[in-house]
């Protein structure tokens, strides 16, 4: 099976290495020249948690014309890069092709649909983690699950993931799972980035743990106000459990801030704050973290996303 991955970061490298090891032909489309060169010359390299290393030959390009006719694409770029990825896919995705987003934050599916149409966009959530060690080199952060919302064109990708040893489940509506991940991301990522600590260290600092609780609770209240059915009752316990499970991890936002790169804060805390305003749910902790993380990298931001997602995100959910 030929699979196009849009992105060259940690998760893109992980998926490329595992899918390539399962016998699939993998191409990566991106703009990061160091990453593209490393992937093209040395392959997608993945250090598994158990210590083994996978190295798979892949094709890497910054030109969507090189991927014209792609029928199966996986979008694994940062939320602030989705607009660019959508424009690239508009050039190369086949008329009957499907682009599956497994990204963090809110609004990615809507941006892709604007460029590709609803029939060519599939939605999913993954709890698989990875850390980028260098261009084309990632370390797996533990196995997670890929939850895919039902879509007529996503089954071949589901089969490909299973062939690569990934856990896959298909659900009628992934919005609850997406918000479940968002609750944890909002509680962990900005604080780990601001305090420059691992996920587990947040649990060891009483004040940080209190802020985690506020962020998680606000996010859950906004989700419920939007009619989203969360798969848990206690948002604080959920966020703390994720932090404990990933205790040694440095969140992706922590890594972004350390290198002065744009973060996904607009699509996480920013989107929650904006939706809270729409639904008249106070979100002071999310709003504060949104502005503070933006300020940390303001002098080196080279992109921004619109965080006013609006109610259109919730088409297909109850309420």
Secondary structure, 3 states (H helix, E strand, C coil): CEEEEECCCHHHHHHHHHHHHCCCEEEEECCCHHHHHHHHHHCEEEECCCCCEEEECCEEECCHHHHCCEEEEEECCCHHHHHHHHHHHHHHEEEEEEEEECCCCCCHHHHHHHHHCHHHEEEEEECCCEEEEECCEEEECCCCEEEEECCCCCHHHHHHHHHCCCEEEEECCCHHHHHHHHHHHHHHHHHHHHHCCCHHHHHHCHHHHHHHHHHHHHHHHHHHHCCCCCCCCCHHHHHHHHHHHCCCCCCHHHHHHHCCCCCCCHHHHHHHHHHHHHHCCCCHHHHHHHHHHHHHCHHHCCCCCCCCCCHHHHCCCCC
